[in-house]
Amino acid sequence: MADSPYGRRPIHTIKLGRQTSEDDKLRYVDVKPKLEFGGTIGAGLLTVALPLFLVAYVALLHRTEPTLTAIANIRSVDLKSLFTFEAFLIVFAWFSCSLLSYLIPYGRNVPGRRLPDGSVLHYNCNGLIFLLIALVGFEVAYIFNVQVIDYVVVNIVQLTVASIVLSFVLSVLLFIRSLSVPKSALSDAGYSGNAIYGFFMGRELNPRIFGIDLKFTCELRPGLVGWLLIDLCACAVNFKQTGSVSPSLFFVTAAQGLYIADALWFEEAILSTTDITCEGFGFMLAFGDLAWVPFLYCSQAIFLMNAESHTPQAIPHWFLIALIALFVVGYVIFRSANLQKNNFRSQPNNASSTAMKSIATGVKDRRLLCDGWWGWVRHPNYLGDIIMAFSWSLACGFRYTAPYFYPFYLCVLLVLRAERDERSSLRKYGSAWTTYCQEVPYRIIPGIW
Ligand code: NDP
């Protein structure tokens, strides 16, 4: 077989109709993967623009008046003060603890998807323990009035910058490491033959060091648990300044706490998500996990903490009840849709899975579910996520647009993700995917898109 400029990539053999042990075998084909995000130029621009945007946005939220005109003042900030060694040490210690938590000998040992080279990796799903340890640590810091709680709120911009620096360092190390691993360990982007694109998308699919699966551990722990700790720091500071935690800040923190605890409770469900099964570990995921998620997703809490200490606003009870109801609707759709698909994928032959309407794809144990939530729209879990995001921002009132960035960004992200996922599903399942799209014509919003 001639080598193409894009290398040789292993794929699962697809046998339509007959299912034998041959179905699990792999063959090598020459492939030219489609470059996502605008290829080299898009990946290069995003690598520079996303960190700059994040720093500006966090700095903006930190202002008493987070209006667009305040951006003009951000230019007068002393750039040297943005990076401090102290903030970097804190971020590095946090990152190290989250990685080490993978080694705690407690939790479920769960097999992942079969890899292109035919092997199956096992994952230590003990993220919930890490969350509990982090919450106990926060409680101890609060009771003993350790200064770190105020430090996080006051130095949130410096912590953001330190996390960005750490994600760059991690991505460079991952890129260097990926140059010496076998080709079968690479993601699609690893076959692109393009250094900038490979750096951004991630070349190695499952980097592991000292028994720690780096991509799996970073996926939820430093980002999601860090996000909850920042929310809690905002509540603690709000309590210190005003003698109570405002109902809207309480709602946002409790709802986000539930969302985060849920993700760690069902940690093994991420083994069937695109990030784990398809993406390499590069700058996109490292920056997302270490910087973007914790410092952007806490935006409503940081906004409310600042707003409440300067211009407290009473949120009407009926509005709060409506927001709780909106959140619950989003959560139920999100959780039950994810569970439905995860059970269907992980136990394809049990009674509840076989009783559901589905479409054969020709790939062993990979029928397409077109029943329940997945018979309603093709990405019901995305819809639930978006509904929850809007409930959090609506709790921030209508005076400023800054706290609405997250739900609108999530809409764009999940629309692009749905399109990417559908291109990949079409490549995997061909006509079976087309049949599914005919059966379930809408992607995220029934009757609209
Ligand atoms: P999914 O969990 O929906 O995974 C997509 C995969 O599921 C597909 O590639 C396909 O893989 C399988 N699949 C799709 N349709 C069907 C079907 N009808 N029947 C059976 N299998 C199907 O997507 P993501 O990994 O993108 O997201 C996971 C969760 O994370 C979502 O709830 C999402 O909202 C959330 N998320 C949140 C983000 C945030 O920033 N808040 C960002 C990204 C995601 P295969 O056939 O190979 O099994």
Boltz pocket constraint, residues with backbone or C-beta under 6 A from the ligand:
constraints:
  - pocket:
      binder: B
      contacts: [[A, 272], [A, 273], [A, 274], [A, 275], [A, 334], [A, 338], [A, 341], [A, 344], [A, 345], [A, 366], [A, 367], [A, 368], [A, 369], [A, 370], [A, 374], [A, 378], [A, 379], [A, 381], [A, 382], [A, 385], [A, 410], [A, 413], [A, 417], [A, 421], [A, 424], [A, 425]]
      max_distance: 6.0
